[in-house]
């Protein structure tokens, strides 16, 4: 295996991590008002491009390796399980975040407005949701999904060629 593709992958992963952390940092404190709009949405453009690049980087790295067609489905299932578990964990963290918002709003205004909390914690357009979309869990889910796509590609490519070993 060549070193350069691995170094490029590490650099790409670090840039993605920095963008994710930057998006997380754009979240206002619980209970604070925010302006209209969410500039962190613009981070999705470079993140999508870097994600596609990462998939191709994984494919290039694993192209040089021999992988058993029996191992690939197991890897796909393990990564899919990890992504599902990460999604469920993120839903749990969203419930906790809504409670934190409720406590902060109650401290500031004396009462909890659940309609307001639901409105600021529903969807990607709310700046209050940045820490739910841009965090370490979603970063690792993104890396796992890129690997999943790589292994699916290798699996499908290997089955289509009718070989027992993907080269």
C-alpha positions as a Markdown table, in Angstrom:
| # | Residue | x | y | z |
|---|---|---|---|---|
| 1 | Unk | 0.0 | 0.0 | 0.0 |
| 2 | Unk | 1.3 | 3.4 | -0.9 |
| 3 | Unk | 1.6 | 6.1 | 1.8 |
| 4 | Unk | 0.4 | 9.1 | -0.1 |
| 5 | Unk | -3.3 | 8.0 | -0.5 |
| 6 | Unk | -3.4 | 7.3 | 3.3 |
| 7 | Unk | -1.9 | 10.7 | 4.1 |
| 8 | Unk | -4.4 | 12.4 | 1.8 |
| 9 | Unk | -7.2 | 10.5 | 3.5 |
| 10 | Unk | -6.0 | 11.6 | 6.9 |
| 11 | Unk | -5.8 | 15.2 | 5.7 |
| 12 | Unk | -9.3 | 15.0 | 4.3 |
| 13 | Unk | -10.6 | 13.5 | 7.5 |
| 14 | Unk | -8.9 | 16.3 | 9.5 |
| 15 | Unk | -10.4 | 19.0 | 7.3 |
| 16 | Unk | -13.9 | 17.4 | 7.7 |
| 17 | Unk | -13.4 | 17.2 | 11.4 |
| 18 | Unk | -12.5 | 20.9 | 11.6 |
| 19 | Unk | -15.6 | 21.9 | 9.5 |
| 20 | Unk | -17.8 | 19.8 | 11.8 |
| 21 | Unk | -16.3 | 21.4 | 14.9 |
| 22 | Unk | -16.7 | 24.8 | 13.3 |
| 23 | Unk | -20.4 | 24.1 | 12.6 |
| 24 | Unk | -20.8 | 22.9 | 16.2 |
| 25 | Unk | -19.2 | 26.2 | 17.5 |
| 26 | Unk | -21.9 | 28.2 | 15.6 |
| 27 | Unk | -24.6 | 26.9 | 18.1 |
| 28 | Unk | -25.9 | 29.6 | 20.4 |
| 29 | Unk | -26.0 | 29.0 | 24.1 |
| 30 | Unk | -29.3 | 27.3 | 25.4 |
| 31 | Unk | -31.9 | 30.0 | 26.0 |
| 32 | Unk | -30.2 | 32.6 | 23.9 |
| 33 | Unk | -32.0 | 34.3 | 21.0 |
| 34 | Unk | -30.4 | 34.1 | 17.6 |
| 35 | Unk | -30.6 | 35.9 | 14.3 |
| 36 | Unk | -32.5 | 34.7 | 11.4 |
| 37 | Unk | -30.8 | 32.1 | 9.3 |
| 38 | Unk | -28.1 | 29.5 | 9.9 |
| 39 | Unk | -24.8 | 30.1 | 8.2 |
| 40 | Unk | -23.6 | 26.6 | 9.2 |
| 41 | Unk | -25.8 | 25.3 | 6.4 |
| 42 | Unk | -23.1 | 26.6 | 4.0 |
| 43 | Unk | -20.7 | 24.0 | 5.5 |
| 44 | Unk | -22.8 | 21.3 | 4.0 |
| 45 | Unk | -21.4 | 22.2 | 0.5 |
| 46 | Unk | -17.7 | 21.5 | 1.3 |
| 47 | Unk | -18.7 | 18.6 | 3.6 |
| 48 | Unk | -20.6 | 16.9 | 0.8 |
| 49 | Unk | -17.7 | 17.3 | -1.6 |
| 50 | Unk | -15.1 | 16.1 | 0.9 |
| 51 | Unk | -17.4 | 13.1 | 1.7 |
| 52 | Unk | -17.4 | 12.0 | -1.9 |
| 53 | Unk | -13.7 | 12.5 | -2.1 |
| 54 | Unk | -13.3 | 10.4 | 1.1 |
| 55 | Unk | -15.3 | 7.5 | -0.5 |
| 56 | Unk | -13.0 | 7.5 | -3.5 |
| 57 | Unk | -10.0 | 7.7 | -1.2 |
| 58 | Unk | -11.2 | 4.6 | 0.7 |
| 59 | Unk | -11.8 | 2.8 | -2.6 |
| 60 | Unk | -8.3 | 3.6 | -3.8 |
| 61 | Unk | -6.7 | 2.5 | -0.5 |
| 62 | Unk | -8.7 | -0.8 | -0.3 |
| 63 | Unk | -8.2 | -1.4 | -4.1 |
| 64 | Unk | -4.6 | -2.5 | -3.3 |
| 65 | Unk | -5.9 | -5.0 | -0.7 |
| 66 | Unk | -7.3 | -8.5 | -1.2 |
| 67 | Unk | -10.7 | -8.7 | 0.6 |
| 68 | Unk | -12.7 | -11.9 | 0.9 |
| 69 | Unk | -16.3 | -11.7 | -0.4 |
| 70 | Unk | -17.3 | -13.4 | 2.9 |
| 71 | Unk | -15.8 | -10.6 | 4.9 |
| 72 | Unk | -17.4 | -7.7 | 3.0 |
| 73 | Unk | -21.0 | -8.5 | 4.0 |
| 74 | Unk | -19.9 | -8.6 | 7.6 |
| 75 | Unk | -18.2 | -5.3 | 7.3 |
| 76 | Unk | -21.2 | -3.8 | 5.6 |
| 77 | Unk | -23.5 | -5.1 | 8.4 |
| 78 | Unk | -21.2 | -3.9 | 11.1 |
| 79 | Unk | -20.9 | -0.4 | 9.7 |
| 80 | Unk | -24.7 | -0.2 | 9.0 |
| 81 | Unk | -25.2 | -1.3 | 12.6 |
| 82 | Unk | -22.8 | 1.4 | 13.9 |
| 83 | Unk | -24.6 | 4.1 | 11.8 |
| 84 | Unk | -28.0 | 3.0 | 13.1 |
| 85 | Unk | -26.7 | 3.0 | 16.7 |
| 86 | Unk | -25.2 | 6.5 | 16.1 |
| 87 | Unk | -28.6 | 7.7 | 14.8 |
| 88 | Unk | -30.5 | 6.3 | 17.8 |
| 89 | Unk | -27.9 | 7.9 | 20.1 |
| 90 | Unk | -28.3 | 11.2 | 18.3 |
| 91 | Unk | -32.1 | 11.1 | 18.8 |
| 92 | Unk | -31.5 | 10.5 | 22.5 |
| 93 | Unk | -29.1 | 13.5 | 22.6 |
| 94 | Unk | -31.8 | 15.6 | 20.9 |
| 95 | Unk | -34.2 | 14.8 | 23.7 |
| 96 | Unk | -31.6 | 15.7 | 26.3 |
| 97 | Unk | -30.9 | 18.9 | 24.4 |
| 98 | Unk | -34.6 | 19.9 | 24.4 |
| 99 | Unk | -34.6 | 19.5 | 28.2 |
| 100 | Unk | -31.5 | 21.7 | 28.5 |
| 101 | Unk | -33.2 | 24.3 | 26.3 |
| 102 | Unk | -36.4 | 24.1 | 28.5 |
| 103 | Unk | -34.4 | 24.7 | 31.7 |
| 104 | Unk | -32.5 | 27.6 | 30.1 |
| 105 | Unk | -35.7 | 29.2 | 28.9 |
| 106 | Unk | -37.4 | 28.7 | 32.2 |
| 107 | Unk | -34.5 | 30.4 | 34.0 |
| 108 | Unk | -34.6 | 33.3 | 31.6 |
| 109 | Unk | -38.4 | 33.8 | 31.2 |
| 110 | Unk | -39.9 | 32.0 | 34.2 |
| 111 | Unk | -41.8 | 29.5 | 32.1 |
| 112 | Unk | -41.2 | 26.9 | 29.5 |
| 113 | Unk | -42.6 | 27.4 | 26.0 |
| 114 | Unk | -42.6 | 23.9 | 24.5 |
| 115 | Unk | -43.9 | 25.2 | 21.2 |
| 116 | Unk | -40.9 | 27.5 | 20.9 |
| 117 | Unk | -38.5 | 24.7 | 21.9 |
| 118 | Unk | -40.0 | 22.4 | 19.3 |
| 119 | Unk | -39.7 | 25.1 | 16.6 |
| 120 | Unk | -36.0 | 25.8 | 17.3 |
| 121 | Unk | -35.1 | 22.1 | 17.6 |
| 122 | Unk | -36.8 | 20.8 | 14.5 |
| 123 | Unk | -34.9 | 20.8 | 11.3 |
| 124 | Unk | -31.6 | 21.8 | 10.0 |
| 125 | Unk | -32.6 | 25.5 | 9.3 |
| 126 | Unk | -32.5 | 26.4 | 13.0 |
| 127 | Unk | -29.1 | 27.6 | 14.3 |
| 128 | Unk | -30.0 | 26.0 | 17.6 |
| 129 | Unk | -29.6 | 22.5 | 15.9 |
| 130 | Unk | -26.0 | 23.0 | 14.8 |
| 131 | Unk | -24.6 | 21.0 | 17.8 |
| 132 | Unk | -27.0 | 18.2 | 16.9 |
| 133 | Unk | -25.8 | 17.9 | 13.3 |
| 134 | Unk | -22.2 | 18.9 | 13.8 |
| 135 | Unk | -20.6 | 16.8 | 16.5 |
| 136 | Unk | -18.2 | 13.9 | 17.0 |
| 137 | Unk | -20.9 | 11.3 | 16.7 |
| 138 | Unk | -22.1 | 12.6 | 13.4 |
| 139 | Unk | -18.5 | 12.9 | 12.2 |
| 140 | Unk | -17.8 | 9.3 | 13.0 |
| 141 | Unk | -21.1 | 8.3 | 11.4 |
| 142 | Unk | -20.0 | 10.2 | 8.2 |
| 143 | Unk | -16.6 | 8.3 | 8.2 |
| 144 | Unk | -18.4 | 5.0 | 8.8 |
| 145 | Unk | -20.9 | 5.8 | 6.0 |
| 146 | Unk | -18.0 | 6.5 | 3.6 |
| 147 | Unk | -16.4 | 3.2 | 4.5 |
| 148 | Unk | -19.8 | 1.5 | 4.1 |
| 149 | Unk | -20.1 | 2.9 | 0.6 |
| 150 | Unk | -16.5 | 1.8 | -0.2 |
| 151 | Unk | -17.2 | -1.8 | 1.0 |
| 152 | Unk | -20.5 | -1.9 | -0.8 |
| 153 | Unk | -18.8 | -0.9 | -4.0 |
| 154 | Unk | -16.1 | -3.5 | -3.5 |
| 155 | Unk | -18.7 | -6.2 | -2.7 |
| 156 | Unk | -20.9 | -5.4 | -5.7 |
| 157 | Unk | -17.8 | -5.1 | -7.9 |
| 158 | Unk | -16.5 | -8.5 | -6.7 |
| 159 | Unk | -19.9 | -10.3 | -7.1 |
| 160 | Unk | -20.3 | -8.8 | -10.6 |
| 161 | Unk | -16.9 | -10.2 | -11.6 |
| 162 | Unk | -17.9 | -13.6 | -10.2 |
| 163 | Unk | -14.7 | -13.9 | -8.1 |
| 164 | Unk | -14.4 | -15.2 | -4.6 |
| 165 | Unk | -11.8 | -12.6 | -3.8 |
| 166 | Unk | -12.0 | -8.9 | -4.6 |
| 167 | Unk | -8.6 | -7.7 | -5.9 |
